[in-house]
């Protein structure tokens, strides 16, 4: 059920893990993948996937 709602959300949603003060994405919904045009594998650092201003606005959360 979670997967269905996760992918149906219009908002950008990232499931992330913090390791060594860096965010690594585990999964992103379709809206987020479309915006960042991500082709990478889960586990990449968010800062390498997102534009810098977007990453810095998300990092504190």
PDB file with one MODEL, atoms N, CA, C and O in Angstrom:
MODEL        1
ATOM      1  N   UNK A   1       0.819  -1.187   0.000  1.00  0.00           N
ATOM      2  CA  UNK A   1       0.000   0.000   0.000  1.00  0.00           C
ATOM      3  C   UNK A   1       0.870   1.261   0.000  1.00  0.00           C
ATOM      4  O   UNK A   1       0.567   2.240  -0.682  1.00  0.00           O
ATOM      5  N   UNK A   2       1.947   1.219   0.771  1.00  0.00           N
ATOM      6  CA  UNK A   2       2.847   2.360   0.833  1.00  0.00           C
ATOM      7  C   UNK A   2       3.384   2.713  -0.547  1.00  0.00           C
ATOM      8  O   UNK A   2       3.393   3.883  -0.931  1.00  0.00           O
ATOM      9  N   UNK A   3       3.829   1.714  -1.287  1.00  0.00           N
ATOM     10  CA  UNK A   3       4.402   1.937  -2.620  1.00  0.00           C
ATOM     11  C   UNK A   3       3.406   2.654  -3.532  1.00  0.00           C
ATOM     12  O   UNK A   3       3.783   3.567  -4.268  1.00  0.00           O
ATOM     13  N   UNK A   4       2.162   2.253  -3.488  1.00  0.00           N
ATOM     14  CA  UNK A   4       1.137   2.863  -4.332  1.00  0.00           C
ATOM     15  C   UNK A   4       1.021   4.352  -4.029  1.00  0.00           C
ATOM     16  O   UNK A   4       1.110   5.175  -4.939  1.00  0.00           O
ATOM     17  N   UNK A   5       0.823   4.709  -2.757  1.00  0.00           N
ATOM     18  CA  UNK A   5       0.668   6.115  -2.390  1.00  0.00           C
ATOM     19  C   UNK A   5       1.957   6.897  -2.607  1.00  0.00           C
ATOM     20  O   UNK A   5       1.916   8.056  -3.022  1.00  0.00           O
ATOM     21  N   UNK A   6       3.066   6.293  -2.339  1.00  0.00           N
ATOM     22  CA  UNK A   6       4.365   6.934  -2.530  1.00  0.00           C
ATOM     23  C   UNK A   6       4.517   7.390  -3.977  1.00  0.00           C
ATOM     24  O   UNK A   6       4.920   8.526  -4.227  1.00  0.00           O
ATOM     25  N   UNK A   7       4.202   6.522  -4.926  1.00  0.00           N
ATOM     26  CA  UNK A   7       4.366   6.854  -6.339  1.00  0.00           C
ATOM     27  C   UNK A   7       3.262   7.745  -6.889  1.00  0.00           C
ATOM     28  O   UNK A   7       3.443   8.363  -7.939  1.00  0.00           O
ATOM     29  N   UNK A   8       2.127   7.827  -6.212  1.00  0.00           N
ATOM     30  CA  UNK A   8       1.018   8.651  -6.695  1.00  0.00           C
ATOM     31  C   UNK A   8       1.092  10.098  -6.233  1.00  0.00           C
ATOM     32  O   UNK A   8       0.356  10.944  -6.742  1.00  0.00           O
ATOM     33  N   UNK A   9       1.957  10.396  -5.286  1.00  0.00           N
ATOM     34  CA  UNK A   9       2.056  11.765  -4.747  1.00  0.00           C
ATOM     35  C   UNK A   9       2.634  12.709  -5.791  1.00  0.00           C
ATOM     36  O   UNK A   9       3.580  12.368  -6.501  1.00  0.00           O
ATOM     37  N   UNK A  10       2.049  13.901  -5.873  1.00  0.00           N
ATOM     38  CA  UNK A  10       2.556  14.920  -6.797  1.00  0.00           C
ATOM     39  C   UNK A  10       3.778  15.633  -6.227  1.00  0.00           C
ATOM     40  O   UNK A  10       4.590  16.183  -6.972  1.00  0.00           O
ATOM     41  N   UNK A  11       3.903  15.620  -4.907  1.00  0.00           N
ATOM     42  CA  UNK A  11       5.044  16.251  -4.259  1.00  0.00           C
ATOM     43  C   UNK A  11       6.288  15.391  -4.473  1.00  0.00           C
ATOM     44  O   UNK A  11       6.205  14.183  -4.696  1.00  0.00           O
ATOM     45  N   UNK A  12       7.435  16.048  -4.397  1.00  0.00           N
ATOM     46  CA  UNK A  12       8.697  15.317  -4.514  1.00  0.00           C
ATOM     47  C   UNK A  12       8.961  14.611  -3.195  1.00  0.00           C
ATOM     48  O   UNK A  12       8.985  15.243  -2.139  1.00  0.00           O
ATOM     49  N   UNK A  13       9.156  13.308  -3.256  1.00  0.00           N
ATOM     50  CA  UNK A  13       9.389  12.535  -2.043  1.00  0.00           C
ATOM     51  C   UNK A  13      10.654  11.700  -2.226  1.00  0.00           C
ATOM     52  O   UNK A  13      10.796  10.947  -3.189  1.00  0.00           O
ATOM     53  N   UNK A  14      11.558  11.858  -1.275  1.00  0.00           N
ATOM     54  CA  UNK A  14      12.785  11.087  -1.255  1.00  0.00           C
ATOM     55  C   UNK A  14      12.844  10.321   0.052  1.00  0.00           C
ATOM     56  O   UNK A  14      12.619  10.896   1.117  1.00  0.00           O
ATOM     57  N   UNK A  15      13.138   9.059  -0.010  1.00  0.00           N
ATOM     58  CA  UNK A  15      13.484   8.309   1.195  1.00  0.00           C
ATOM     59  C   UNK A  15      14.992   8.310   1.227  1.00  0.00           C
ATOM     60  O   UNK A  15      15.646   7.851   0.291  1.00  0.00           O
ATOM     61  N   UNK A  16      15.540   8.826   2.304  1.00  0.00           N
ATOM     62  CA  UNK A  16      16.988   8.988   2.366  1.00  0.00           C
ATOM     63  C   UNK A  16      17.542   8.390   3.654  1.00  0.00           C
ATOM     64  O   UNK A  16      16.832   8.203   4.642  1.00  0.00           O
ATOM     65  N   UNK A  17      18.820   8.103   3.603  1.00  0.00           N
ATOM     66  CA  UNK A  17      19.542   7.576   4.747  1.00  0.00           C
ATOM     67  C   UNK A  17      20.737   8.489   4.984  1.00  0.00           C
ATOM     68  O   UNK A  17      21.391   8.932   4.040  1.00  0.00           O
ATOM     69  N   UNK A  18      21.011   8.761   6.235  1.00  0.00           N
ATOM     70  CA  UNK A  18      22.170   9.589   6.576  1.00  0.00           C
ATOM     71  C   UNK A  18      23.332   8.673   6.941  1.00  0.00           C
ATOM     72  O   UNK A  18      23.214   7.808   7.810  1.00  0.00           O
ATOM     73  N   UNK A  19      24.461   8.882   6.255  1.00  0.00           N
ATOM     74  CA  UNK A  19      25.702   8.169   6.555  1.00  0.00           C
ATOM     75  C   UNK A  19      26.833   9.175   6.503  1.00  0.00           C
ATOM     76  O   UNK A  19      27.007   9.872   5.503  1.00  0.00           O
ATOM     77  N   UNK A  20      27.594   9.253   7.567  1.00  0.00           N
ATOM     78  CA  UNK A  20      28.756  10.148   7.603  1.00  0.00           C
ATOM     79  C   UNK A  20      28.400  11.565   7.176  1.00  0.00           C
ATOM     80  O   UNK A  20      29.136  12.188   6.410  1.00  0.00           O
ATOM     81  N   UNK A  21      27.288  12.070   7.660  1.00  0.00           N
ATOM     82  CA  UNK A  21      26.799  13.425   7.404  1.00  0.00           C
ATOM     83  C   UNK A  21      26.463  13.682   5.931  1.00  0.00           C
ATOM     84  O   UNK A  21      26.451  14.833   5.495  1.00  0.00           O
ATOM     85  N   UNK A  22      26.196  12.641   5.175  1.00  0.00           N
ATOM     86  CA  UNK A  22      25.749  12.775   3.796  1.00  0.00           C
ATOM     87  C   UNK A  22      24.421  12.050   3.660  1.00  0.00           C
ATOM     88  O   UNK A  22      24.166  11.062   4.350  1.00  0.00           O
ATOM     89  N   UNK A  23      23.587  12.544   2.773  1.00  0.00           N
ATOM     90  CA  UNK A  23      22.304  11.907   2.497  1.00  0.00           C
ATOM     91  C   UNK A  23      22.429  11.002   1.281  1.00  0.00           C
ATOM     92  O   UNK A  23      22.943  11.409   0.239  1.00  0.00           O
ATOM     93  N   UNK A  24      21.961   9.788   1.422  1.00  0.00           N
ATOM     94  CA  UNK A  24      21.948   8.822   0.324  1.00  0.00           C
ATOM     95  C   UNK A  24      20.505   8.468   0.046  1.00  0.00           C
ATOM     96  O   UNK A  24      19.771   8.106   0.967  1.00  0.00           O
ATOM     97  N   UNK A  25      20.082   8.564  -1.199  1.00  0.00           N
ATOM     98  CA  UNK A  25      18.690   8.259  -1.456  1.00  0.00           C
ATOM     99  C   UNK A  25      18.493   6.770  -1.589  1.00  0.00           C
ATOM    100  O   UNK A  25      19.280   6.064  -2.220  1.00  0.00           O
ATOM    101  N   UNK A  26      17.418   6.313  -0.974  1.00  0.00           N
ATOM    102  CA  UNK A  26      17.037   4.910  -1.048  1.00  0.00           C
ATOM    103  C   UNK A  26      15.982   4.714  -2.122  1.00  0.00           C
ATOM    104  O   UNK A  26      15.962   3.704  -2.825  1.00  0.00           O
ATOM    105  N   UNK A  27      15.109   5.704  -2.233  1.00  0.00           N
ATOM    106  CA  UNK A  27      14.025   5.630  -3.207  1.00  0.00           C
ATOM    107  C   UNK A  27      13.487   7.026  -3.410  1.00  0.00           C
ATOM    108  O   UNK A  27      13.496   7.839  -2.485  1.00  0.00           O
ATOM    109  N   UNK A  28      13.021   7.312  -4.606  1.00  0.00           N
ATOM    110  CA  UNK A  28      12.321   8.573  -4.869  1.00  0.00           C
ATOM    111  C   UNK A  28      11.057   8.229  -5.631  1.00  0.00           C
ATOM    112  O   UNK A  28      10.994   7.239  -6.360  1.00  0.00           O
ATOM    113  N   UNK A  29      10.042   9.079  -5.443  1.00  0.00           N
ATOM    114  CA  UNK A  29       8.793   8.799  -6.154  1.00  0.00           C
ATOM    115  C   UNK A  29       8.897   9.282  -7.600  1.00  0.00           C
ATOM    116  O   UNK A  29       9.892   9.890  -7.994  1.00  0.00           O
ATOM    117  N   UNK A  30       7.865   9.004  -8.371  1.00  0.00           N
ATOM    118  CA  UNK A  30       7.893   9.331  -9.804  1.00  0.00           C
ATOM    119  C   UNK A  30       8.042  10.822 -10.049  1.00  0.00           C
ATOM    120  O   UNK A  30       8.742  11.226 -10.978  1.00  0.00           O
ATOM    121  N   UNK A  31       7.391  11.658  -9.224  1.00  0.00           N
ATOM    122  CA  UNK A  31       7.492  13.113  -9.398  1.00  0.00           C
ATOM    123  C   UNK A  31       8.933  13.581  -9.209  1.00  0.00           C
ATOM    124  O   UNK A  31       9.424  14.407  -9.978  1.00  0.00           O
ATOM    125  N   UNK A  32       9.599  13.061  -8.204  1.00  0.00           N
ATOM    126  CA  UNK A  32      10.990  13.443  -7.954  1.00  0.00           C
ATOM    127  C   UNK A  32      11.902  12.948  -9.070  1.00  0.00           C
ATOM    128  O   UNK A  32      12.773  13.684  -9.533  1.00  0.00           O
ATOM    129  N   UNK A  33      11.708  11.728  -9.496  1.00  0.00           N
ATOM    130  CA  UNK A  33      12.543  11.170 -10.569  1.00  0.00           C
ATOM    131  C   UNK A  33      12.368  11.951 -11.863  1.00  0.00           C
ATOM    132  O   UNK A  33      13.327  12.152 -12.609  1.00  0.00           O
ATOM    133  N   UNK A  34      11.146  12.390 -12.125  1.00  0.00           N
ATOM    134  CA  UNK A  34      10.883  13.168 -13.339  1.00  0.00           C
ATOM    135  C   UNK A  34      11.587  14.522 -13.268  1.00  0.00           C
ATOM    136  O   UNK A  34      12.176  14.968 -14.253  1.00  0.00           O
ATOM    137  N   UNK A  35      11.529  15.174 -12.111  1.00  0.00           N
ATOM    138  CA  UNK A  35      12.138  16.491 -11.968  1.00  0.00           C
ATOM    139  C   UNK A  35      13.658  16.417 -12.089  1.00  0.00           C
ATOM    140  O   UNK A  35      14.259  17.218 -12.805  1.00  0.00           O
ATOM    141  N   UNK A  36      14.275  15.481 -11.408  1.00  0.00           N
ATOM    142  CA  UNK A  36      15.738  15.429 -11.428  1.00  0.00           C
ATOM    143  C   UNK A  36      16.265  14.582 -12.574  1.00  0.00           C
ATOM    144  O   UNK A  36      17.474  14.489 -12.786  1.00  0.00           O
ATOM    145  N   UNK A  37      15.347  13.966 -13.310  1.00  0.00           N
ATOM    146  CA  UNK A  37      15.716  13.113 -14.443  1.00  0.00           C
ATOM    147  C   UNK A  37      16.775  12.101 -14.028  1.00  0.00           C
ATOM    148  O   UNK A  37      17.776  11.884 -14.712  1.00  0.00           O
ATOM    149  N   UNK A  38      16.512  11.505 -12.897  1.00  0.00           N
ATOM    150  CA  UNK A  38      17.474  10.577 -12.314  1.00  0.00           C
ATOM    151  C   UNK A  38      17.466   9.253 -13.040  1.00  0.00           C
ATOM    152  O   UNK A  38      16.416   8.641 -13.235  1.00  0.00           O
ATOM    153  N   UNK A  39      18.627   8.824 -13.430  1.00  0.00           N
ATOM    154  CA  UNK A  39      18.794   7.506 -14.020  1.00  0.00           C
ATOM    155  C   UNK A  39      19.681   6.647 -13.128  1.00  0.00           C
ATOM    156  O   UNK A  39      19.940   5.483 -13.435  1.00  0.00           O
ATOM    157  N   UNK A  40      20.147   7.225 -12.022  1.00  0.00           N
ATOM    158  CA  UNK A  40      21.083   6.516 -11.160  1.00  0.00           C
ATOM    159  C   UNK A  40      20.422   5.476 -10.295  1.00  0.00           C
ATOM    160  O   UNK A  40      19.198   5.389 -10.200  1.00  0.00           O
ATOM    161  N   UNK A  41      21.256   4.703  -9.679  1.00  0.00           N
ATOM    162  CA  UNK A  41      20.802   3.640  -8.803  1.00  0.00           C
ATOM    163  C   UNK A  41      20.555   4.183  -7.399  1.00  0.00           C
ATOM    164  O   UNK A  41      21.191   5.146  -6.971  1.00  0.00           O
ATOM    165  N   UNK A  42      19.633   3.558  -6.701  1.00  0.00           N
ATOM    166  CA  UNK A  42      19.426   3.895  -5.299  1.00  0.00           C
ATOM    167  C   UNK A  42      20.743   3.689  -4.573  1.00  0.00           C
ATOM    168  O   UNK A  42      21.518   2.791  -4.903  1.00  0.00           O
ATOM    169  N   UNK A  43      20.981   4.527  -3.588  1.00  0.00           N
ATOM    170  CA  UNK A  43      22.234   4.455  -2.846  1.00  0.00           C
ATOM    171  C   UNK A  43      23.201   5.559  -3.215  1.00  0.00           C
ATOM    172  O   UNK A  43      24.227   5.728  -2.555  1.00  0.00           O
ATOM    173  N   UNK A  44      22.896   6.311  -4.253  1.00  0.00           N
ATOM    174  CA  UNK A  44      23.755   7.434  -4.629  1.00  0.00           C
ATOM    175  C   UNK A  44      23.566   8.581  -3.630  1.00  0.00           C
ATOM    176  O   UNK A  44      22.512   8.707  -3.007  1.00  0.00           O
ATOM    177  N   UNK A  45      24.583   9.398  -3.492  1.00  0.00           N
ATOM    178  CA  UNK A  45      24.453  10.568  -2.626  1.00  0.00           C
ATOM    179  C   UNK A  45      23.489  11.545  -3.267  1.00  0.00           C
ATOM    180  O   UNK A  45      23.556  11.808  -4.468  1.00  0.00           O
ATOM    181  N   UNK A  46      22.580  12.085  -2.446  1.00  0.00           N
ATOM    182  CA  UNK A  46      21.606  13.033  -2.974  1.00  0.00           C
ATOM    183  C   UNK A  46      22.272  14.244  -3.592  1.00  0.00           C
ATOM    184  O   UNK A  46      21.759  14.800  -4.563  1.00  0.00           O
ATOM    185  N   UNK A  47      23.389  14.659  -3.057  1.00  0.00           N
ATOM    186  CA  UNK A  47      24.060  15.836  -3.608  1.00  0.00           C
ATOM    187  C   UNK A  47      24.570  15.602  -5.022  1.00  0.00           C
ATOM    188  O   UNK A  47      24.801  16.565  -5.753  1.00  0.00           O
ATOM    189  N   UNK A  48      24.750  14.353  -5.428  1.00  0.00           N
ATOM    190  CA  UNK A  48      25.163  14.075  -6.800  1.00  0.00           C
ATOM    191  C   UNK A  48      23.962  13.903  -7.725  1.00  0.00           C
ATOM    192  O   UNK A  48      24.116  13.875  -8.945  1.00  0.00           O
ATOM    193  N   UNK A  49      22.784  13.790  -7.155  1.00  0.00           N
ATOM    194  CA  UNK A  49      21.567  13.588  -7.939  1.00  0.00           C
ATOM    195  C   UNK A  49      20.794  14.886  -8.126  1.00  0.00           C
ATOM    196  O   UNK A  49      20.245  15.139  -9.198  1.00  0.00           O
ATOM    197  N   UNK A  50      20.752  15.710  -7.078  1.00  0.00           N
ATOM    198  CA  UNK A  50      19.955  16.937  -7.097  1.00  0.00           C
ATOM    199  C   UNK A  50      20.798  18.149  -7.457  1.00  0.00           C
ATOM    200  O   UNK A  50      22.008  18.166  -7.227  1.00  0.00           O
ATOM    201  N   UNK A  51      20.150  19.169  -8.026  1.00  0.00           N
ATOM    202  CA  UNK A  51      20.857  20.442  -8.195  1.00  0.00           C
ATOM    203  C   UNK A  51      21.281  20.971  -6.821  1.00  0.00           C
ATOM    204  O   UNK A  51      20.575  20.772  -5.833  1.00  0.00           O
ATOM    205  N   UNK A  52      22.415  21.634  -6.762  1.00  0.00           N
ATOM    206  CA  UNK A  52      22.978  22.088  -5.489  1.00  0.00           C
ATOM    207  C   UNK A  52      22.006  22.893  -4.628  1.00  0.00           C
ATOM    208  O   UNK A  52      21.900  22.610  -3.434  1.00  0.00           O
ATOM    209  N   UNK A  53      21.283  23.891  -5.175  1.00  0.00           N
ATOM    210  CA  UNK A  53      20.364  24.651  -4.317  1.00  0.00           C
ATOM    211  C   UNK A  53      19.250  23.776  -3.718  1.00  0.00           C
ATOM    212  O   UNK A  53      18.837  23.986  -2.577  1.00  0.00           O
ATOM    213  N   UNK A  54      18.778  22.814  -4.483  1.00  0.00           N
ATOM    214  CA  UNK A  54      17.725  21.924  -3.989  1.00  0.00           C
ATOM    215  C   UNK A  54      18.275  21.050  -2.868  1.00  0.00           C
ATOM    216  O   UNK A  54      17.631  20.881  -1.833  1.00  0.00           O
ATOM    217  N   UNK A  55      19.452  20.504  -3.074  1.00  0.00           N
ATOM    218  CA  UNK A  55      20.068  19.667  -2.050  1.00  0.00           C
ATOM    219  C   UNK A  55      20.247  20.439  -0.753  1.00  0.00           C
ATOM    220  O   UNK A  55      19.912  19.933   0.318  1.00  0.00           O
ATOM    221  N   UNK A  56      20.769  21.652  -0.832  1.00  0.00           N
ATOM    222  CA  UNK A  56      21.023  22.438   0.378  1.00  0.00           C
ATOM    223  C   UNK A  56      19.730  22.862   1.072  1.00  0.00           C
ATOM    224  O   UNK A  56      19.724  23.076   2.284  1.00  0.00           O
ATOM    225  N   UNK A  57      18.649  22.986   0.331  1.00  0.00           N
ATOM    226  CA  UNK A  57      17.375  23.311   0.983  1.00  0.00           C
ATOM    227  C   UNK A  57      16.783  22.078   1.670  1.00  0.00           C
ATOM    228  O   UNK A  57      16.049  22.223   2.648  1.00  0.00           O
ATOM    229  N   UNK A  58      17.080  20.878   1.188  1.00  0.00           N
ATOM    230  CA  UNK A  58      16.570  19.642   1.791  1.00  0.00           C
ATOM    231  C   UNK A  58      17.424  19.129   2.934  1.00  0.00           C
ATOM    232  O   UNK A  58      16.908  18.512   3.865  1.00  0.00           O
ATOM    233  N   UNK A  59      18.708  19.375   2.875  1.00  0.00           N
ATOM    234  CA  UNK A  59      19.643  18.755   3.828  1.00  0.00           C
ATOM    235  C   UNK A  59      19.252  18.936   5.299  1.00  0.00           C
ATOM    236  O   UNK A  59      19.331  17.973   6.061  1.00  0.00           O
ATOM    237  N   UNK A  60      18.832  20.139   5.729  1.00  0.00           N
ATOM    238  CA  UNK A  60      18.519  20.315   7.159  1.00  0.00           C
ATOM    239  C   UNK A  60      17.371  19.416   7.645  1.00  0.00           C
ATOM    240  O   UNK A  60      17.271  19.125   8.836  1.00  0.00           O
ATOM    241  N   UNK A  61      16.526  18.988   6.737  1.00  0.00           N
ATOM    242  CA  UNK A  61      15.379  18.172   7.151  1.00  0.00           C
ATOM    243  C   UNK A  61      15.702  16.707   7.151  1.00  0.00           C
ATOM    244  O   UNK A  61      14.844  15.885   7.475  1.00  0.00           O
TER     245      UNK A  61
ENDMDL
END
